[in-house]
């Protein structure tokens, strides 16, 4: 009934509220909205006038249709000339999502005031999630919000605004400012959560909106006044951590437990250790199998594009390991230390001895480094230093003969440190003193926040992990090296500028108060002696004084 009003109102919002140029807003209504014109307009975004920094929003108001295939539901949109008895006249939903790969714009948002099934939604943000705002612009994201699922009835009456459907009425109010965060930031995730809550609870509604990511994890930003406010300031390159308003409802549950839910179930069950070990073995084998495949050949020529591809691929294949072993690192007790050691110890299996480019050989340690950060930070967030110690000191073979066993932390650190200049080739990190640290700081935050809800404590946990990792490495290698050295991360410039509140000074103050009862000492780090920690910390303090980061 109100589809035309809904589409027109949404187009006006794009023009008047969010600064979209009129020549960039394509509006098709009634007889104009045929299957061919819709697809032609959509595919026009694949041409060279679209850049990766553009935002594309697709709004459809009309009817949806769902067909059950032998595999799953298949969703369709019904254009003006569509006939649900002739599927060839309909617009298949996953044709749009597949062709989105051809569109250069990093951020796309599909808003569908129609009910249908067959949405391949991967995930959604958890309640209270936080994100780095500026870094979001570098991340690809394809998001979708629909009025309802298959076989639900869209309500055209009783909404908050006259002459609009319930769904679009709440959508318009959300875009008018009600979905914005306390920082004034309005994103797709915030909007989708707002609309979900309002429509699902509207007394006139019999529909449940469906939303989430169909690929990527970038967030479509409608407005971000906080960024504009600092545009001309000295902090222009500084990122901003903001809370993303998200729904607290379990709207994505399909009756199947996620892999992290399985891990938590086994952790909470006194007899679940065997199952947890099997689950860890499964995710570890997954990483080993893919990390050792031909797609990471050390013989391939180097390019910046291939570097980015490999890093992103390494990150993708570690996702399940993060969820399972990160849960163990956070919630697990001493009885689970052997599972942690087994998981991390086996991760070195695909590395071996290989000929080829040194950069690709060194980069084989990237997934281990990435997972050490993730799981190590989980341990620190829970003050579970026994698990941190188990991971750092996991003994591995340094050569294929399985002789020369040593702590995992040493070869991982040394191979990754050798790639410091390589990480400067990542987009946005060319001028960083510690590019890997800065990259990890932004990259790990979403997944850690989703699993553990660290919020604004993320910064402290990140700095503490990097600092303890550097100090433990210095302790393990100082006798052989003849000096005290460890990899310096973002905490380095905080030491130069932070005074007593710098991460190292806070750590030293805490350890001095507790001495041998301090968590890392009790866990066996620094040889189990406060005096050894103080010796390493003194040397490291002098090392940081030599930094010339100006």
C-alpha positions in Angstrom: 0.0 0.0 0.0 2.7 2.5 1.0 5.6 1.2 -1.0 5.9 4.3 -3.2 5.7 6.6 -0.3 8.4 4.6 1.5 10.8 4.7 -1.4 10.3 8.4 -2.0 10.8 9.2 1.7 14.0 7.2 1.8 15.4 8.9 -1.3 14.7 12.3 0.2 16.6 11.3 3.4 19.7 10.3 1.4 19.6 13.7 -0.4 18.7 16.0 2.5 20.0 14.4 5.6 23.1 12.5 4.5 24.6 14.5 1.6 24.1 12.1 -1.3 24.2 14.0 -4.6 21.0 14.0 -6.6 22.7 12.6 -9.7 23.8 9.6 -7.7 20.4 8.7 -6.4 18.6 6.4 -8.9 14.8 6.2 -8.2 12.6 3.6 -10.0 8.9 3.4 -9.2 5.9 1.7 -10.5 6.3 0.8 -14.2 9.9 2.0 -14.1 10.8 -0.7 -11.6 10.9 -3.7 -13.9 13.4 -6.6 -13.5 15.6 -5.4 -16.3 15.7 -1.7 -15.2 16.4 -2.8 -11.6 19.3 -5.0 -12.6 20.6 -2.5 -15.1 20.6 0.2 -12.5 22.3 -2.1 -10.0 25.0 -3.3 -12.3 25.8 0.4 -13.3 27.6 0.6 -10.0 30.3 -1.8 -11.3 31.7 0.8 -13.7 34.8 3.0 -13.1 32.8 6.0 -11.7 32.5 4.1 -8.4 35.6 4.2 -6.1 36.4 2.0 -3.1 35.6 5.0 -0.8 32.0 5.3 -2.0 29.0 4.1 -0.1 26.1 2.4 -1.9 22.7 1.9 -0.3 20.0 -0.2 -2.1 16.4 0.3 -0.9 13.5 -1.8 -2.1 9.8 -1.5 -1.0 7.5 -4.1 -2.4 6.8 -7.8 -2.3 9.2 -10.6 -1.5 8.8 -14.3 -2.5 10.4 -17.4 -1.0 10.9 -20.8 -2.8 12.0 -23.9 -1.1 14.8 -25.7 -3.0 16.2 -29.1 -2.2 19.0 -27.3 -0.3 17.4 -24.3 1.4 15.1 -21.3 1.0 15.7 -19.1 -2.0 14.6 -15.5 -1.7 13.3 -13.3 -4.6 12.2 -9.7 -4.9 9.1 -9.1 -7.0 9.5 -6.3 -9.6 6.7 -4.4 -11.3 6.6 -6.9 -14.1 7.2 -9.9 -11.9 4.9 -13.0 -11.6 5.5 -15.3 -8.7 4.3 -18.2 -10.9 7.2 -17.5 -13.3 10.4 -17.3 -11.3 12.4 -16.0 -14.4 10.5 -12.7 -14.0 11.7 -12.2 -10.4 15.0 -10.8 -9.1 16.8 -13.5 -7.2 18.3 -12.1 -4.0 21.6 -13.9 -4.1 22.2 -12.6 -7.6 22.5 -9.2 -6.0 24.8 -10.3 -3.3 27.1 -12.3 -5.7 27.3 -9.3 -8.1 28.2 -7.1 -5.1 31.7 -8.5 -5.5 32.0 -6.6 -8.8 31.2 -3.2 -7.1 34.3 -1.4 -5.9 32.6 0.5 -3.0 33.8 -0.9 0.3 30.5 -0.4 2.1 27.1 -1.5 0.8 23.8 -1.6 2.7 20.7 -3.4 1.4 17.4 -2.3 3.0 14.4 -4.4 1.9 10.9 -3.5 3.0 9.8 -7.0 2.0 9.6 -10.4 3.7 11.3 -13.4 2.2 13.8 -16.1 3.1 17.1 -17.4 1.8 19.3 -14.7 3.3 22.9 -15.9 3.8 23.6 -13.7 6.8 26.9 -14.7 8.4 26.9 -12.8 11.7 25.8 -9.7 13.6 27.5 -7.5 16.2 26.9 -8.4 19.8 25.2 -6.0 22.2 27.5 -3.2 23.3 30.2 -3.9 20.7 32.8 -1.2 20.1 34.6 -0.4 16.9 37.4 1.9 15.7 35.6 4.4 13.6 38.3 5.7 11.3 39.6 2.2 10.7 36.1 1.1 9.7 36.5 3.0 6.4 39.3 0.6 5.3 37.1 -2.5 5.9 34.8 -4.0 3.3 31.3 -4.6 4.5 28.1 -5.9 2.8 25.1 -5.6 5.2 21.4 -6.2 4.8 18.2 -5.4 6.7 14.9 -6.9 5.6 11.4 -6.2 7.0 10.8 -9.9 7.8 11.5 -13.5 7.1 9.8 -15.9 4.8 6.0 -16.2 5.1 5.6 -13.2 7.4 3.1 -10.5 6.7 4.4 -7.0 6.3 2.2 -4.5 8.1 1.1 -1.4 6.2 -0.8 0.2 9.1 -0.3 1.3 12.6 3.3 2.4 12.3 4.8 5.5 13.9 4.3 7.6 10.8 1.2 8.1 8.7 1.2 6.7 5.1 4.2 4.5 5.7 4.6 0.9 6.6 5.5 -0.1 10.1 9.0 -1.1 9.0 9.8 2.1 7.0 8.2 4.3 9.6 10.6 3.1 12.2 13.4 3.2 9.7 12.8 6.9 8.9 12.7 7.7 12.6 15.9 5.9 13.1 17.6 7.8 10.3 16.2 11.0 11.8 18.5 10.5 14.7 17.0 8.0 17.1 19.4 5.3 16.1 22.5 7.4 16.6 25.0 6.6 19.4 25.8 9.0 22.2 28.7 10.2 20.1 26.3 11.2 17.3 27.6 8.4 15.1 24.9 6.7 12.9 25.9 3.4 11.3 24.1 0.6 9.6 24.5 -1.6 12.7 23.0 1.0 14.9 20.1 1.6 12.5 19.4 -2.1 12.0 19.3 -2.8 15.7 17.0 0.2 16.3 14.6 -0.9 13.6 14.6 -4.5 14.7 13.7 -3.6 18.3 11.0 -1.2 17.2 9.3 -3.3 14.6 9.5 -6.6 16.6 7.8 -4.9 19.5 5.3 -2.8 17.6 1.8 -4.0 18.6 0.6 -3.7 15.0 3.5 -5.8 13.6 3.5 -9.5 12.9 7.0 -9.5 11.4 10.5 -9.9 12.7 13.2 -8.0 10.8 16.3 -9.9 9.8 19.7 -8.2 9.6 23.5 -8.8 9.6 26.5 -9.2 7.4 26.5 -11.1 4.2 30.2 -10.5 3.8 33.0 -8.5 5.4 32.8 -6.7 8.7 33.0 -3.0 7.8 30.0 -0.8 8.8 28.1 1.6 6.5 28.4 5.0 8.2 25.5 7.5 7.6 27.1 10.2 9.7 30.0 10.7 12.1 30.2 14.2 13.4 32.9 13.3 15.8 35.3 12.7 12.9 34.4 16.0 11.4 35.1 17.8 14.7 38.7 16.6 14.7 39.4 16.9 11.0 41.5 19.9 11.3 43.1 19.1 14.6 46.5 17.7 15.4 44.8 14.3 16.1 43.6 13.8 12.6 45.4 10.5 12.3 44.1 9.2 15.6 41.3 6.7 15.5 38.3 6.8 17.7 36.7 4.0 19.6 32.9 4.3 19.7 30.1 2.1 21.0 28.0 0.6 18.3 24.4 0.2 19.4 23.2 -3.3 18.6 20.2 -5.5 19.4 20.3 -7.6 22.5 17.9 -10.1 21.1 19.0 -13.6 20.0 17.6 -13.0 16.5 20.1 -15.1 14.7 19.6 -18.3 16.6 18.6 -21.1 14.2 18.6 -23.8 16.8 22.3 -24.7 16.2 25.0 -23.8 18.7 28.0 -21.9 17.5 31.5 -23.2 17.9 32.2 -20.9 20.7 29.0 -21.9 22.5 30.2 -25.6 22.2 33.6 -24.6 23.7 31.9 -22.8 26.6 29.6 -25.8 27.2 32.6 -28.1 27.5 34.5 -25.6 29.7 31.6 -25.4 32.1 31.2 -29.2 32.3 33.7 -31.0 34.6 33.6 -34.0 32.2 33.9 -32.0 29.1 37.7 -31.9 28.8 37.8 -34.8 26.2 35.3 -33.1 24.0 37.1 -29.8 24.3 40.4 -31.4 23.3 38.6 -32.9 20.3 37.2 -29.5 19.4 40.6 -27.8 19.7 42.1 -30.6 17.6 39.5 -30.0 14.9 40.1 -26.2 14.6 43.9 -26.7 14.8 43.9 -29.2 12.0 41.8 -26.7 10.0 44.5 -24.0 10.4 47.3 -26.4 9.7 45.7 -27.8 6.5 44.9 -24.4 5.0 48.1 -22.6 6.1 50.2 -25.3 4.5 48.3 -25.3 1.2 49.6 -24.1 -2.2 47.9 -20.8 -1.9 50.7 -19.8 0.5 53.5 -21.0 -1.8 56.9 -19.5 -0.9 57.9 -19.5 -4.6 55.3 -16.9 -5.6 56.5 -13.5 -6.7 56.1 -10.6 -4.2 53.6 -7.8 -4.6 51.8 -5.5 -2.2 48.5 -7.0 -3.3 49.7 -10.5 -2.6 50.9 -9.5 0.8 47.5 -8.1 1.7 45.8 -11.1 0.3 47.9 -13.6 2.3 47.5 -11.7 5.5 43.7 -11.4 5.1 43.5 -15.1 4.2 45.6 -16.1 7.2 43.3 -14.1 9.4 40.2 -15.8 7.9 41.4 -19.3 8.4 42.1 -18.7 12.1 38.6 -17.6 13.0 37.4 -20.9 14.6 40.7 -21.4 16.5 40.2 -17.9 17.9 36.8 -18.7 19.2 37.6 -22.1 20.7 41.1 -21.5 22.1 40.4 -17.9 23.0 37.5 -19.2 25.1 39.9 -21.7 26.8 42.5 -18.9 27.4 39.8 -16.8 29.1 37.7 -19.3 31.0 40.0 -22.4 31.2 41.7 -23.6 34.3 45.0 -25.4 35.0 43.4 -28.7 33.7 43.1 -27.1 30.3 46.8 -26.0 29.9 47.7 -29.2 28.0 45.0 -28.4 25.4 46.4 -24.9 24.9 50.0 -26.2 24.6 48.8 -28.9 22.1 47.0 -26.4 20.0 49.7 -23.9 19.8 52.5 -26.5 19.5 50.9 -28.1 16.5 50.4 -24.8 14.7 54.1 -24.9 13.7 53.6 -28.1 11.7 53.1 -26.5 8.3 56.1 -24.2 8.6 59.0 -26.6 8.1 62.0 -25.8 6.0 61.2 -24.3 2.6 63.0 -22.6 -0.2 61.6 -19.4 -1.7 61.2 -15.8 -0.9 62.2 -14.9 2.6 59.2 -12.7 3.1 56.8 -15.6 2.4 58.8 -18.0 4.6 58.7 -15.5 7.5 55.1 -14.8 6.9 54.2 -18.4 7.7 54.6 -17.4 11.3 51.8 -14.8 10.9 48.9 -17.0 12.0 50.7 -18.1 15.1 51.5 -14.5 16.0 48.0 -13.4 15.3 46.6 -16.2 17.5 49.1 -15.5 20.3 47.9 -12.0 20.4 44.2 -13.0 20.4 44.4 -15.8 22.9 47.1 -14.0 25.0 44.9 -10.9 25.3 42.0 -13.2 26.3 44.1 -14.6 29.1 45.2 -11.1 30.3 41.6 -9.9 30.2 40.7 -12.6 32.7 44.0 -12.2 34.6 44.5 -15.9 33.7 48.3 -15.7 33.7 48.7 -19.5 33.9 47.2 -19.8 30.5 49.4 -17.0 29.2 52.4 -18.8 30.5 51.3 -22.0 28.9 51.1 -20.4 25.5 54.3 -18.4 25.7 56.4 -21.3 27.0 54.9 -24.1 24.8 57.9 -26.1 23.7 58.3 -26.7 20.0 60.9 -28.2 17.8 63.0 -25.5 16.1 63.9 -27.9 13.2 62.4 -30.9 11.4 64.5 -33.3 13.5 62.3 -32.5 16.5 65.5 -31.8 18.5 66.4 -28.3 19.9 63.1 -27.8 21.7 62.4 -24.3 22.8 59.6 -21.9 23.8 57.2 -21.0 21.1 57.5 -17.3 21.9 61.1 -17.1 20.7 60.9 -18.2 17.0 57.5 -16.6 16.6 58.9 -13.2 17.8 62.1 -13.4 15.8 60.5 -14.4 12.5 57.8 -11.7 12.8 60.2 -8.9 13.9 62.2 -9.6 10.7 59.1 -8.5 8.7 58.7 -5.1 10.4 59.4 -3.2 7.2 57.1 -5.5 5.3 54.2 -4.5 7.4 54.8 -0.9 6.4 53.6 -1.9 3.0 50.1 -2.4 4.3 47.7 0.4 3.4 47.6 3.1 6.0 50.7 1.8 7.9 53.5 3.3 5.7 54.6 5.8 8.3 54.1 3.7 11.5 57.2 3.1 13.7 55.6 -0.2 14.8 53.3 -1.1 11.8 52.5 -4.7 12.9 51.5 -3.5 16.4 49.2 -0.7 14.9 47.7 -3.2 12.4 46.9 -5.8 15.1 45.5 -3.1 17.4 42.8 -2.3 14.9 42.3 -5.7 13.4 41.9 -7.8 16.5 39.4 -5.5 18.3 36.2 -6.5 16.6 36.6 -10.3 17.1 37.9 -9.9 20.7 35.0 -7.5 21.6 32.5 -9.9 20.1 33.8 -12.9 22.1 34.6 -11.1 25.4 33.0 -7.7 25.4 36.2 -5.8 26.4 34.8 -2.4 25.5 37.1 0.4 26.4 39.3 -1.9 28.4 40.6 -3.2 25.0 43.4 -0.6 24.9 44.8 -1.5 28.3 44.6 -5.3 27.6 46.4 -4.8 24.3 49.2 -2.8 25.8 49.7 -5.2 28.7 49.9 -8.2 26.3 52.5 -6.5 24.1 54.5 -5.4 27.1 54.5 -8.7 28.9 55.3 -10.5 25.6 58.3 -8.2 25.1 59.5 -8.6 28.7 59.1 -12.4 28.7 61.0 -12.6 25.4 63.8 -10.5 26.9 63.9 -12.8 29.9 64.1 -15.9 27.7 66.9 -14.6 25.4 69.0 -12.1 27.5 71.5 -14.7 28.6 72.2 -15.8 25.1 72.0 -12.3 23.6 74.1 -10.6 26.3 71.6 -7.7 26.5 67.9 -7.0 27.3 65.8 -6.5 24.3 62.2 -7.3 23.3 59.8 -6.2 20.5 58.4 -2.7 21.1 54.8 -2.1 20.3 52.4 0.8 20.7 53.3 1.0 24.4 56.7 2.5 23.3 55.3 6.0 22.6 53.1 5.8 25.7 56.3 5.3 27.7 57.8 8.4 26.2 54.7 10.5 26.9 52.7 8.8 29.6 54.8 9.3 32.8 53.7 7.2 35.7 50.6 6.2 33.8 52.5 4.5 31.0 51.9 0.8 30.6 55.4 -0.2 31.8 55.3 2.0 34.9 51.8 0.8 35.8 53.0 -2.8 35.4 56.1 -2.1 37.6 54.1 -0.5 40.3 51.7 -3.4 40.4 54.4 -6.0 40.5 56.3 -4.1 43.2 53.3 -4.2 45.5 52.7 -7.9 45.1 56.2 -9.2 44.3 56.3 -13.0 44.2 52.5 -13.1 44.6 52.1 -11.1 41.4 50.1 -13.1 38.8 52.7 -13.5 36.1 55.4 -14.5 38.7 53.1 -17.1 40.3 52.4 -18.5 36.8 56.1 -19.2 36.4 57.1 -16.3 34.1 60.4 -14.6 34.8 61.6 -17.8 36.3 59.1 -17.4 39.1 61.0 -14.6 40.8 60.1 -11.0 41.2 63.8 -10.1 41.4 64.2 -11.4 37.8 61.3 -9.4 36.6 62.7 -6.3 38.1 66.0 -6.9 36.5 64.4 -7.3 33.1 62.1 -4.3 33.6 65.0 -2.1 34.6 66.8 -3.0 31.4 63.7 -2.5 29.3 63.1 0.9 30.8 66.6 2.0 29.7 65.9 0.5 26.2 62.7 2.6 25.8 64.6 5.7 26.8 66.6 5.3 23.7 63.6 5.6 21.4 63.7 8.5 18.9 60.1 8.5 17.8 59.8 12.2 17.0 
